[in-house]
Amino acid sequence: MALTEEQERLFDELTPLQKRLCTEVLSGLNKSNRQAYYAAGGKAKTDETADACVSEILNNPKVSAFMDSVRKDEVNAAIMTRDEALERLSLIARTKITDIAEFAENQVGEDEDGDPVIASSWRILNSEEMVDAAAASIKSVTSTKLGNKLEMHDPMAAIQQLSKMQGWDSATKFDHTSSDGSMSPKEPRTLEDFYASDPKPES
């Protein structure tokens, strides 16, 4: 992970042991703080002493400031951005059932009159046949007594959410005081309308 200039400044203010401990804790190897301490070169003779040393180091204001800045970046990177949300909703709205499943009709026999008996079948496309964008629209796949059940995310719901996020639904003003009681869009008043409806000021 590349550090920002501020994070580099905070890191440079740490002691060698503090730097190594921070590196081990942030390495992503699922080490405990105690294991990270020993891996960083800690010289405590007992585990209890090691735990106390780790606690003291991680609670140091300079170490804490550095660790908090790095973890904040990790959290921010994990949060979906608005553009990512718009892209995901667009994929759901555009995907058709035929993008993720294949349908077929096959003759399975003949009836008493000799006419063909046709049965419909379907299958979910495999990973090589289905594009990643289409896979995003799958909500769930479950097995039932009647076969597999495929459920997709609602494309209309996705379009409605896109509409809200993009502000496509512009507000319309209505005049609730129409003489016939109906609701009609309220038009801007002209200067002539103003003088025709409002009493003229006394001279």
N, C-alpha and C positions, 0 to 999 in steps of 0.2 A: 504494500500500500504506500503510495507516494504521500509524503507529508507536506502540509502547507508551510508557508514561511513562518507563521505563528507557531505551529506545532514544532518545527525545527528549532525555533528559539527556545521553546519550553524544554525540549529534549536536551539541548546543549547545556542547560542549567543543572542537569542531574549529575549525580556521581556515577562512576562506571558501574557499580553494583546496581544502582537504581535503574540505569539504562538497560542493563542486561535483564533485570527482573521484569521491567515493563515489556521488553521484547518477547520474553518467554510467556508472559501472561496473555499477550495479544497474538501469540503465534497461531492460535486456533487448533492446537493439538490436544485440547481437552485435559490439560494438566491441572492438578490442584495447585493452589497458591504455594503450598509447601514444596511440591515437586518443581514448580517454576523457580522457587528460591534456590533449591539445590542445583538445578540445571544452570542457573545464572552464576554459580560459583559461591553460593553462600557457605559459610564455614561453621554454622551452628553445630554443636556436638549432640544435641538431642532434638527430637521432633517438636517438643514443647517450646524449646528455645527458637527453633526455626519458625514456628507459627507466630511467636511474639515478634520476631524480627520482620517477618512479612507484613504483619499488621502495622508495625511502626513505619515501615517504608511506604506502604500503600496509602497510609493516612498523612504522609508528609504533604504539606500544601503544594509544593512544586510538582511532586509526583502525581498528586490528585488532579492538579490543573491539566497536566499533560494527558493523563488517562481519560479524563472527562471530555477533552477536546476530540480525541480520537474516537471514542465511543459515540459521541454525538454525530460524527460524520458517518459512522457505520449505521446508525439508526436512520439518518436522513437518506442514505443510499437504499435502505430497505423499503422506504415508503414510496408507494406508487405516485408518480407525478400526475398532474392534470392531463398532460398530453398522453401519457400512457393509458390513463383511464378512458380518454376519448378514443384512442386507437382500439382498445379492447372492446368497448361498446360498439364501435363501428364494425369490427369483425363479427360480433354476435348478430348485429342487425343485417349484415350482408350474406351470411352463410345460409345456404339452403340445405334441406335434408339430403338431397342428392350429392352434396359435397362430402358427406360423411358416411353415407350408406348406399349400397347398390341393390336395386330391386329387379326381380326377374319373374317370369311366368313360365312354368314348365308343364308339359303333359305328363300326368302320373298314371294314366290309364284311360279306359273307355267306359261309358255308361251302358245301360241295357240296350240302347238304340245304336250303339256303336260310335256315338259322338265322343270326341276327346274330352277328358276331364282335366281341367287346367288348375294348377295350384300356384298361388303366389308365394314368393319367398324373398327374403332380404338378408343382407349381411352388412356388418360394419366394415368399412374399408380398413385395411391394415396400415401400419405406420408408413410403409413405403408408398402407398397409394394416396394417403390423405395428407394434405398440406397442414402445417402447424396452425395456420390461421383458422382452418375449419375445426380443428380439434378444440380450439378455445370455446366453441359454441356448445360443446357437450356438457350437460349438467350432471347426468348420471347414466350408468348402464347397470341394470340389475337382471338377475335370472329369475324367471317365474315358471309356474307349471306349464304355461302356454309358450314358453320360449323367452328369449331375451327381450327386455324392455329398454328402449332408448328414449331418454328425455333430453331435450335441448333447452337452452336458455331462451326465454321469450324474446324474439326479435322486436316486437312492437314495444315491449317494456324498455328495451335498449334504446329504441328510437326516441321514446318519450324522455328518457333520462338524458340523452344527447341534446334534445330540444331544450331542456331546462338548463343544462350546463352551457349551451351556446347562446341562450337568450333568444331562441327563435320565436317564442310565444310573446309577442309584444302586447302590452296592455291596450285595451280599447275603452275609451270613455263612453258612457251611456247617459242619455238624458232621461231621467226617471219622471220628469214632469210633463211629458207629452200630453196634449189635449185628449188624445184617444186612449191614453193609458198604456200604449205600447212602448217598448224600449227601443230606441234608435240611436245610432252613433251620434254623438254630439259634435256638430260642426263648429269651427271657429266663427265667432261673431265678427261681422264687418262693421265698419264705422257707421254705415247707413242703418244697420240693424240696431246699433246702440242708441242712436238718436230716435229711431222709430219706436222702441220699446220703453225707453227710460224718459221720465218727465224732464222737460227742459228747465234749466235753472231760471229762477225769477231774475229779471233785470233790475 
